[in-house]
């Protein structure tokens, strides 16, 4: 019973991380290894800095 509960909690935690974007760097590393193995991946700090710049740089308005 305890192992089933642990597995359920682990899956729920994985889903929460996925929905919140908390696992974005891990997903980036998997993609990078699969598609760009010849190049070195970004560091965690540089990856998040780059994401923030892409998100907030430039004019953002509806009209």
Backbone as a ProteinNet text record, in pm:
[ID]
protein_1_A
[PRIMARY]
XXXXXXXXXXXXXXXXXXXXXXXXXXXXXXXXXXXXXXXXXXXXXXXXXXXXXXXXXXXXXXX
[TERTIARY]
81.7	0	86.6	190.2	276.4	350.2	391.4	463	371.3	244.4	148.5	124.6	115.7	96.3	218.2	336.1	459.4	465.2	427.3	427.6	326.4	209.6	107.4	157.3	217.9	271.4	384.3	468.9	577.8	523.2	420.1	358.7	290.4	223	158.9	263.3	373.9	480.3	540.5	558.9	611.3	515.7	387.2	287.1	287.3	295	299.6	422.5	537.5	659.5	646.4	584.4	566.6	472.6	361.2	263.7	316.1	398.2	450.7	574.3	634.5	755.3	881.8	869.2	984.9	1084.4	1038	1126.2	1177.2	1165.2	1201.4	1348.6	1437.2	1579.6	1610.3	1548.2	1568.6	1517	1401	1347.5	1438.1	1494.4	1589.3	1710.9	1763.8	1880.9	1850.2	1732.6	1694.5	1684.8	1620.9	1609.8	1747.9	1830.6	1963.6	2045.9	2040.4	2115.7	2066.2	1935.9	1879	1902.9	1899.7	1903	2029.8	2103.1	2220.6	2338.7	2362.2	2463.1	2604.5	2630	2765.1	2799.7	2699	2722.7	2705.4	2771.8	2760.1	2631.8	2555.5	2430.7	2458.6	2359.8	2369.6	2371.7	2432.8	2426.6	2284.3	2248.9	2114.8	2088	2184.7	2166.5	2150.1	2232.8	2224.3	2094.2	2050.7	1925	1808.2	1799.4	1688.5	1699.3	1820.9	1839.2	1789.7	1823.7	1781.5	1629	1567.4	1420.5	1354.1	1409.3	1351.6	1366.1	1479.4	1498.5	1400	1380.9	1287.9	1144.9	1114.9	979.4	950.3	1047.4	1021	1083.3	1164.5	1231	1134.9	1151.1	1071.6	937.6	861.7	730.8	628.6	554.8	449.7	318.6	235.3	105	9.1	-117.5	-217	-248.7	-219.3	-259.2	-140.2
-118.9	0	126.2	125.2	243.7	268.8	163.2	182.7	239.3	198.9	255	402.8	436.3	576	659.3	604.8	676	698.5	598.2	611.1	715.8	717.3	816.5	957.5	974.4	1105.5	1148.9	1055.5	1085.4	1132.5	1065	1104.1	1240	1263.9	1395	1505.6	1481.8	1582	1609.6	1503.7	1519.2	1603.5	1579.9	1656.4	1803.2	1829	1966.8	2038.9	1973.3	2033.7	2062	1969	1986.2	2102.5	2109.4	2215.3	2353.7	2359.5	2488.3	2532.4	2442.2	2475.6	2457.4	2402.2	2381.6	2281.5	2192.9	2092.3	2134	2260.6	2309	2282.5	2303.2	2283.6	2135.8	2047	1904.4	1863.5	1916.8	1887.6	1945	2063.7	2122.8	2032.3	1979.7	1892.4	1765	1708.4	1589.4	1620.7	1732.4	1773	1800.1	1869.6	1905.1	1779.8	1683.2	1558.6	1482.3	1487.6	1413.9	1483.6	1616.1	1689	1769.5	1802	1888.1	1834.9	1706.8	1641.2	1693.2	1749	1796.3	1926.7	2002.4	2130.4	2114.2	2200.9	2198.5	2269.4	2211	2275.9	2399.3	2485.9	2604.5	2562.7	2644.9	2620.4	2651.1	2605	2629.9	2779.8	2854.1	2998.8	3068.8	3033.6	3097.4	3060.4	2936.4	2892.2	2975.5	2992.1	3067.7	3216.4	3268.8	3409	3431.4	3339.4	3348.6	3339.1	3251.7	3240.5	3367.2	3426.7	3550.4	3665	3674.4	3778.3	3760.6	3638.9	3614	3647.9	3624.6	3648.8	3798.1	3876.1	4014.5	4119.1	4078.1	4173.8	4225.3	4350.1	4406.4	4459	4510.4	4567.9	4455.9	4459.7	4360.2	4433.8	4435.5	4495.2	4433.3	4454.5	4390	4472.1	4601.1	4684.8	4744.3
0	0	0	81.3	90.9	-40.4	-108.4	-234.8	-341.4	-341.8	-437.7	-408.6	-281.5	-243	-281.1	-257.6	-295.9	-446.1	-522.7	-668.7	-713.5	-652.8	-686.1	-653.8	-538.6	-500.1	-593.5	-632	-724.3	-859.5	-908.5	-1036	-1026.1	-914.4	-893.6	-889.7	-819.8	-811.3	-948.9	-1027.8	-1162.8	-1247.2	-1234.2	-1308.4	-1266.3	-1137.2	-1087.8	-1143	-1141.3	-1194.9	-1343.8	-1416.8	-1560.4	-1591.2	-1519.8	-1544	-1504.7	-1401.5	-1355.9	-1433.3	-1510.7	-1584.5	-1503.8	-1385.9	-1298.9	-1357	-1443.1	-1502.9	-1640.5	-1674.5	-1808.6	-1841.7	-1746.7	-1774.7	-1800.8	-1722.9	-1745.4	-1882.8	-1923.2	-2056.4	-2164.6	-2140.3	-2234.6	-2252	-2143	-2151.6	-2230.6	-2210.6	-2287.2	-2436.1	-2469.6	-2609.3	-2668.5	-2593.4	-2641.5	-2669.2	-2580.1	-2600	-2722.5	-2747.6	-2860.3	-2994.3	-2996.2	-3123.8	-3149.4	-3044.6	-3059.9	-2979.2	-2987.6	-2903.6	-2927.2	-3045.5	-3076.7	-3004.5	-2962.5	-2894.8	-2744.1	-2669.7	-2525	-2482	-2389.2	-2346.8	-2261.1	-2252.1	-2167.8	-2021.2	-1938.9	-1795.2	-1748.6	-1632.1	-1578.1	-1567.3	-1515.3	-1498.3	-1633	-1729.1	-1860.2	-1930.4	-1915.2	-1975.3	-1922.4	-1790.5	-1733.1	-1765.5	-1770.1	-1808.3	-1951.2	-2039.6	-2179.3	-2192	-2114.7	-2116	-2066.2	-1961.2	-1908.8	-2009.1	-2073.6	-2174.5	-2289.3	-2336.5	-2445.7	-2404.7	-2279.5	-2230.2	-2214.2	-2167.3	-2130.1	-2221.6	-2316.7	-2404.1	-2511.6	-2549.1	-2656.9	-2610.3	-2703.1	-2674.6	-2661.2	-2553.3	-2529.6	-2506.2	-2606.3	-2590.2	-2690.9	-2669	-2754.8	-2880.2	-2881.9	-2995.2	-3067.7
[MASK]
+++++++++++++++++++++++++++++++++++++++++++++++++++++++++++++++

